[in-house]
Amino acid sequence: MTAENPTPPPSQSEAAAANPPAASAAAADGAVVGEEGAGPSKKALKKAEAKAKKEAEKARRAAEHQAAQAAAKAAAGNTEDLAKENYGDATHETKVDAERVSLKNIGDEHLGKTIKVRGWVQNSRMQGAKMAFVELREERNWAIQGVVAASPEGKPVSRQMVKWIGGLNLESYVLIEARVEKPLEPVKSVRVSNYELHIAKCYLIAPGPEVLGMGLVVANKAVTNFDDEEVPQDAAIEEARKGVEATSLDNVPSASMATHLSNPAMHKRAPVQQAIADVRMATRKLFAEYLDTQGFNQFEPPCLIGAASEGGANVFTLPYFEKSACLAQSPQFYKQIEIAGGRKRVYCIGPVFRAENSNTPRHMTEAS
């Protein structure tokens, strides 16, 4: 009888060698082993796809960041002003070929057309670094809003041009070329409220002062203080500042007569003063037209004479070289001379002077 030696069971080390970790991991991941070999599972494919998307998004963001930095560096380093020929101080070579149109004549027929306008900068304000609004006044209270916006390509309007226009002193006299457009809403702060000017060119003809001695709103109010004393400089500056910042006449203090006399240009630019002058001239014109239709002849008497023209009224005297002269108190004597000269009906319109020292409104030292 022969003895059989059965094969002993494999040890743990031998079992581990027969089943390596790779095989265990493959089994854990659900790898399918077939005739073609092992392949990735659906879970592994999803993980790989998500990782690839994440890397692509990260790369895209990095590229955008680099592009933004490059653009910022280019913008910071590019100081060339492409619109420098479209603004600045006016010279004898400055030329604007557009049609000149008065603000009071602007209508729907000008929409979309380019025109040129001369006027005073009545107000201005910046709207960020790329846009500014200005109010241009031509005469009396005929004013319109102008808009200047920087072009993306830097021409015809650059950021430098916007900053320059927004920084112009008030009451600067400018020449502009602009396109007439309709605003989104009527502009209540100007008389020409249904149109606005999109500025393409702006040239400074005469700069305004750094500090206005009297603002236009102040000049538009009646004089209440007739003292001849000079207003202190600090008080005059504060008075002008309040006049510029005020939005209505109710909040504006009246300027003294001395302030008005010290700022004759602003006094004359006030719409109310121009209206008074217009009424005077219209009255004079109508008076002359009526007398002309009635057969009267107009003549001009002298204002500077050698003796008093009326004995019963006070007279202003002044030195005339080595002699004494008088301001005419009345043209009556010269009207009589005209009649004696053969003209039957005569009239004249001009000033007369009476040296009557009175503070009542019924007594004036000069009248027409």
C-alpha positions as CSV (number, residue, x, y, z in Angstrom):
1,M,0.0,0.0,0.0
2,T,1.5,3.2,-1.1
3,A,1.1,6.3,1.0
4,E,-0.4,9.5,-0.6
5,N,1.0,12.9,0.3
6,P,-1.8,15.5,-0.1
7,T,-0.9,19.0,-1.3
8,P,-0.8,21.4,1.6
9,P,-3.1,24.5,1.4
10,P,-1.5,27.7,0.2
11,S,-0.2,30.1,2.8
12,Q,-1.4,33.7,3.2
13,S,1.8,35.0,1.4
14,E,1.2,32.7,-1.5
15,A,-2.4,33.9,-1.7
16,A,-1.3,37.5,-1.8
17,A,1.2,36.7,-4.5
18,A,-1.5,35.0,-6.5
19,N,-3.9,38.0,-6.1
20,P,-1.8,41.2,-6.5
21,P,-3.2,44.6,-5.3
22,A,-3.7,45.8,-8.9
23,A,-6.1,43.0,-9.5
24,S,-7.9,43.8,-6.3
25,A,-8.1,47.5,-7.2
26,A,-9.4,46.6,-10.7
27,A,-12.1,44.4,-9.1
28,A,-13.0,47.2,-6.7
29,D,-13.4,49.7,-9.6
30,G,-15.6,47.3,-11.3
31,A,-13.2,46.6,-14.2
32,V,-14.5,44.1,-16.7
33,V,-12.1,41.6,-17.8
34,G,-12.8,40.1,-21.2
35,E,-11.1,38.8,-24.1
36,E,-10.0,42.3,-25.2
37,G,-8.5,43.1,-21.8
38,A,-9.5,45.6,-18.9
39,G,-11.1,49.1,-19.7
40,P,-12.2,52.2,-17.5
41,S,-15.6,52.1,-15.9
42,K,-18.3,54.8,-16.4
43,K,-17.4,56.3,-13.0
44,A,-13.8,56.7,-14.0
45,L,-14.8,58.3,-17.3
46,K,-17.0,60.8,-15.5
47,K,-14.2,61.8,-13.2
48,A,-11.8,62.3,-16.0
49,E,-14.3,64.4,-17.9
50,A,-15.0,66.6,-14.9
51,K,-11.3,67.1,-14.3
52,A,-10.7,68.1,-17.9
53,K,-13.5,70.6,-17.8
54,K,-12.1,72.1,-14.6
55,E,-8.7,72.5,-16.2
56,A,-10.1,74.1,-19.3
57,E,-12.1,76.6,-17.2
58,K,-9.0,77.4,-15.2
59,A,-7.0,78.0,-18.4
60,R,-9.7,80.2,-19.9
61,R,-9.9,82.4,-16.8
62,A,-6.1,82.8,-16.8
63,A,-6.1,83.8,-20.4
64,E,-8.8,86.4,-19.8
65,H,-6.9,87.8,-16.8
66,Q,-3.7,88.1,-18.9
67,A,-5.6,89.8,-21.7
68,A,-7.2,92.3,-19.3
69,Q,-3.9,93.1,-17.8
70,A,-2.4,93.6,-21.2
71,A,-5.2,96.0,-22.2
72,A,-4.9,98.0,-19.0
73,K,-1.1,98.4,-19.5
74,A,-1.7,99.4,-23.1
75,A,-4.3,102.0,-22.1
76,A,-2.1,103.4,-19.4
77,G,0.9,103.6,-21.7
78,N,-1.0,105.1,-24.6
79,T,-1.1,108.9,-24.0
80,E,-1.5,109.9,-27.6
81,D,-4.4,112.2,-28.1
82,L,-6.1,111.4,-31.4
83,A,-8.5,114.3,-31.2
84,K,-6.1,117.1,-30.4
85,E,-7.0,118.9,-33.6
86,N,-10.6,119.1,-32.6
87,Y,-10.3,121.3,-29.5
88,G,-8.0,123.9,-28.0
89,D,-7.4,127.6,-28.3
90,A,-8.8,129.2,-31.5
91,T,-6.2,130.7,-33.8
92,H,-6.3,132.4,-37.2
93,E,-6.1,129.0,-38.8
94,T,-9.1,127.6,-36.9
95,K,-11.8,126.8,-39.4
96,V,-15.2,125.2,-39.0
97,D,-17.0,124.6,-42.3
98,A,-20.4,123.7,-40.9
99,E,-23.4,126.0,-41.4
100,R,-23.8,128.7,-38.7
101,V,-27.3,128.6,-37.0
102,S,-28.6,130.8,-34.3
103,L,-30.0,128.9,-31.3
104,K,-33.4,130.6,-31.6
105,N,-33.7,129.3,-35.1
106,I,-32.9,125.6,-34.4
107,G,-35.8,123.3,-35.5
108,D,-36.7,119.8,-36.6
109,E,-35.2,120.6,-40.0
110,H,-31.7,120.6,-38.3
111,L,-32.1,117.2,-36.7
112,G,-29.1,115.0,-37.6
113,K,-27.3,117.9,-39.3
114,T,-23.9,119.4,-38.2
115,I,-23.9,123.1,-37.4
116,K,-21.6,125.6,-35.8
117,V,-22.5,127.8,-32.8
118,R,-20.6,130.6,-31.0
119,G,-21.6,131.2,-27.4
120,W,-20.7,131.5,-23.7
121,V,-20.3,128.6,-21.4
122,Q,-23.1,129.1,-19.0
123,N,-22.6,125.9,-17.0
124,S,-20.6,122.7,-17.2
125,R,-20.4,119.4,-15.3
126,M,-18.5,116.2,-15.8
127,Q,-20.3,112.8,-15.9
128,G,-17.5,110.4,-15.2
129,A,-14.3,110.5,-17.3
130,K,-15.9,109.9,-20.7
131,M,-18.8,112.4,-20.8
132,A,-19.5,116.1,-20.0
133,F,-22.5,118.4,-20.2
134,V,-22.2,122.1,-21.0
135,E,-24.8,124.8,-21.3
136,L,-24.1,127.3,-24.1
137,R,-25.7,130.7,-24.2
138,E,-25.8,132.8,-27.4
139,E,-27.7,136.0,-26.6
140,R,-30.2,137.1,-24.0
141,N,-31.5,133.8,-22.4
142,W,-31.2,131.7,-25.6
143,A,-29.2,128.7,-24.3
144,I,-28.9,125.0,-25.2
145,Q,-27.4,121.9,-23.7
146,G,-24.3,120.4,-25.3
147,V,-23.1,116.8,-24.8
148,V,-19.5,115.7,-25.4
149,A,-18.8,112.0,-25.1
150,A,-15.5,110.2,-25.7
151,S,-15.4,108.0,-28.8
152,P,-14.3,104.3,-28.2
153,E,-11.5,104.7,-30.8
154,G,-10.4,108.1,-29.4
155,K,-11.6,110.2,-32.4
156,P,-13.3,112.6,-33.1
157,V,-13.6,113.0,-29.3
158,S,-11.0,111.8,-26.8
159,R,-11.0,111.6,-23.0
160,Q,-8.6,114.5,-23.0
161,M,-11.0,116.5,-25.0
162,V,-13.9,115.7,-22.6
163,K,-11.8,116.7,-19.6
164,W,-10.7,120.0,-21.3
165,I,-14.3,121.0,-22.2
166,G,-15.6,120.1,-18.7
167,G,-12.9,122.2,-17.1
168,L,-13.6,125.4,-19.1
169,N,-14.2,128.5,-17.0
170,L,-17.7,129.8,-16.8
171,E,-18.4,132.6,-19.3
172,S,-15.7,131.4,-21.7
173,Y,-16.6,132.2,-25.3
174,V,-16.3,129.2,-27.6
175,L,-16.8,128.1,-31.1
176,I,-18.3,124.6,-31.5
177,E,-19.2,122.2,-34.2
178,A,-22.0,119.8,-33.2
179,R,-24.8,117.6,-34.4
180,V,-28.4,118.5,-33.5
181,E,-30.2,115.7,-31.8
182,K,-33.4,115.2,-29.7
183,P,-32.8,114.7,-25.9
184,L,-34.5,111.8,-24.1
185,E,-36.4,114.4,-22.1
186,P,-36.8,118.2,-22.5
187,V,-33.9,120.0,-20.7
188,K,-35.6,122.3,-18.2
189,S,-32.5,124.4,-17.4
190,V,-32.2,126.0,-20.8
191,R,-34.6,127.8,-23.2
192,V,-33.9,125.6,-26.2
193,S,-35.2,122.5,-24.3
194,N,-36.3,120.2,-27.1
195,Y,-32.9,119.9,-28.8
196,E,-29.3,119.3,-27.7
197,L,-25.9,119.5,-29.4
198,H,-23.6,116.5,-29.6
199,I,-20.2,118.3,-29.8
200,A,-17.5,117.1,-32.1
201,K,-15.2,120.2,-32.1
202,C,-14.7,123.0,-29.6
203,Y,-12.3,125.9,-29.8
204,L,-11.8,128.6,-27.1
205,I,-12.1,132.1,-28.5
206,A,-11.9,134.0,-25.2
207,P,-11.4,132.4,-21.8
208,G,-13.5,133.3,-18.8
209,P,-12.0,134.5,-15.5
210,E,-11.0,132.1,-12.8
211,V,-13.5,133.6,-10.5
212,L,-16.5,135.6,-11.7
213,G,-16.9,138.9,-10.0
214,M,-20.7,138.5,-10.5
215,G,-22.6,135.5,-11.7
216,L,-25.2,135.7,-14.4
217,V,-28.1,134.8,-12.0
218,V,-27.0,137.6,-9.6
219,A,-26.7,140.1,-12.5
220,N,-30.3,139.1,-13.5
221,K,-31.7,140.4,-10.2
222,A,-32.6,144.0,-9.5
223,V,-30.1,146.2,-7.6
224,T,-31.3,146.8,-4.0
225,N,-28.2,148.4,-2.5
226,F,-27.2,151.7,-4.2
227,D,-24.3,152.5,-1.9
228,D,-21.2,153.7,-3.7
229,E,-18.8,151.9,-1.3
230,E,-16.7,149.2,-2.8
231,V,-17.6,145.6,-1.8
232,P,-14.7,143.8,0.0
233,Q,-13.0,141.2,-2.2
234,D,-13.9,138.3,0.0
235,A,-17.5,139.3,0.1
236,A,-17.6,139.8,-3.7
237,I,-16.1,136.3,-4.2
238,E,-18.7,134.8,-1.9
239,E,-21.5,136.7,-3.6
240,A,-20.4,135.4,-7.0
241,R,-20.1,131.9,-5.7
242,K,-23.6,131.9,-4.4
243,G,-24.9,133.3,-7.6
244,V,-23.2,130.5,-9.7
245,E,-24.3,127.7,-7.4
246,A,-27.9,128.9,-7.1
247,T,-30.6,127.2,-9.2
248,S,-33.3,129.8,-8.8
249,L,-33.6,133.6,-8.2
250,D,-35.3,133.0,-4.8
251,N,-32.0,131.8,-3.3
252,V,-29.8,134.4,-4.8
253,P,-28.8,137.6,-2.9
254,S,-28.9,140.9,-4.8
255,A,-25.7,142.5,-5.8
256,S,-24.9,146.1,-4.9
257,M,-24.6,148.9,-7.4
258,A,-20.8,148.9,-6.9
259,T,-20.6,145.2,-7.8
260,H,-22.7,145.8,-11.0
261,L,-20.5,148.8,-12.0
262,S,-17.3,146.8,-11.3
263,N,-18.6,144.0,-13.6
264,P,-20.1,145.8,-16.6
265,A,-19.8,142.8,-19.0
266,M,-21.8,140.5,-16.7
267,H,-24.3,143.3,-16.1
268,K,-24.9,143.6,-19.8
269,R,-25.1,139.8,-20.4
270,A,-27.9,139.5,-17.9
271,P,-31.2,138.7,-19.9
272,V,-33.2,141.2,-17.9
273,Q,-30.7,144.0,-18.7
274,Q,-30.8,143.2,-22.4
275,A,-34.6,143.1,-22.2
276,I,-34.7,146.6,-20.7
277,A,-32.4,147.9,-23.5
278,D,-34.6,146.2,-26.1
279,V,-37.7,147.9,-24.7
280,R,-36.0,151.3,-24.7
281,M,-34.9,150.9,-28.4
282,A,-38.3,149.5,-29.5
283,T,-40.0,152.5,-27.8
284,R,-37.6,154.9,-29.5
285,K,-38.2,153.2,-32.9
286,L,-42.0,153.3,-32.7
287,F,-41.9,156.9,-31.5
288,A,-39.7,157.8,-34.5
289,E,-41.8,155.8,-37.0
290,Y,-45.0,157.6,-35.9
291,L,-43.5,161.1,-36.1
292,D,-42.1,160.2,-39.5
293,T,-45.5,159.3,-40.8
294,Q,-46.8,162.6,-39.6
295,G,-44.3,164.6,-41.6
296,F,-41.8,165.4,-38.8
297,N,-38.1,165.7,-39.5
298,Q,-35.5,164.2,-37.1
299,F,-32.4,166.1,-36.1
300,E,-29.5,165.7,-33.6
301,P,-28.9,168.5,-31.1
302,P,-25.5,168.8,-29.3
303,C,-25.1,167.5,-25.8
304,L,-22.0,169.6,-25.0
305,I,-22.8,173.3,-25.1
306,G,-21.1,176.5,-24.0
307,A,-23.8,177.8,-21.7
308,A,-26.9,176.6,-19.8
309,S,-29.8,175.9,-22.2
310,E,-32.4,176.7,-19.5
311,G,-32.1,179.2,-16.7
312,G,-34.5,177.6,-14.3
313,A,-32.8,174.2,-14.0
314,N,-29.5,173.2,-12.4
315,V,-26.7,172.4,-14.9
316,F,-23.7,170.2,-15.0
317,T,-20.5,172.1,-15.8
318,L,-17.2,170.6,-16.8
319,P,-13.8,172.0,-18.0
320,Y,-13.5,172.2,-21.8
321,F,-9.8,172.8,-22.4
322,E,-9.3,176.3,-21.0
323,K,-13.0,177.1,-21.0
324,S,-16.1,175.9,-19.2
325,A,-18.8,173.8,-20.9
326,C,-22.3,172.5,-19.9
327,L,-24.3,169.4,-20.5
328,A,-27.5,170.2,-22.4
329,Q,-30.5,170.4,-20.1
330,S,-33.0,170.5,-23.0
331,P,-33.0,170.5,-26.8
332,Q,-35.7,173.2,-26.9
333,F,-33.3,176.0,-28.1
334,Y,-32.1,173.9,-31.0
335,K,-35.6,172.9,-32.1
336,Q,-36.4,176.6,-32.4
337,I,-33.3,177.1,-34.5
338,E,-34.4,174.2,-36.8
339,I,-37.8,175.8,-37.2
340,A,-36.3,179.2,-37.9
341,G,-34.1,177.5,-40.5
342,G,-37.2,176.6,-42.5
343,R,-38.2,173.1,-41.2
344,K,-41.8,173.3,-39.9
345,R,-42.0,170.0,-38.0
346,V,-38.9,168.7,-36.2
347,Y,-38.1,166.2,-33.4
348,C,-35.1,164.7,-31.7
349,I,-34.4,161.7,-29.5
350,G,-31.5,161.9,-27.2
351,P,-30.3,162.4,-23.6
352,V,-30.8,165.5,-21.4
353,F,-29.0,166.2,-18.1
354,R,-30.4,167.9,-15.0
355,A,-28.2,168.5,-11.9
356,E,-30.9,167.8,-9.4
357,N,-29.6,166.1,-6.3
358,S,-32.6,164.0,-5.3
359,N,-33.1,160.3,-4.4
360,T,-36.7,160.1,-5.6
361,P,-37.4,158.0,-8.7
362,R,-39.2,161.1,-10.2
363,H,-36.0,163.0,-10.5
364,M,-33.2,161.8,-12.8
365,T,-29.9,163.4,-13.7
366,E,-30.1,161.8,-17.1
367,A,-33.1,161.1,-19.3
368,S,-34.1,160.7,-22.9
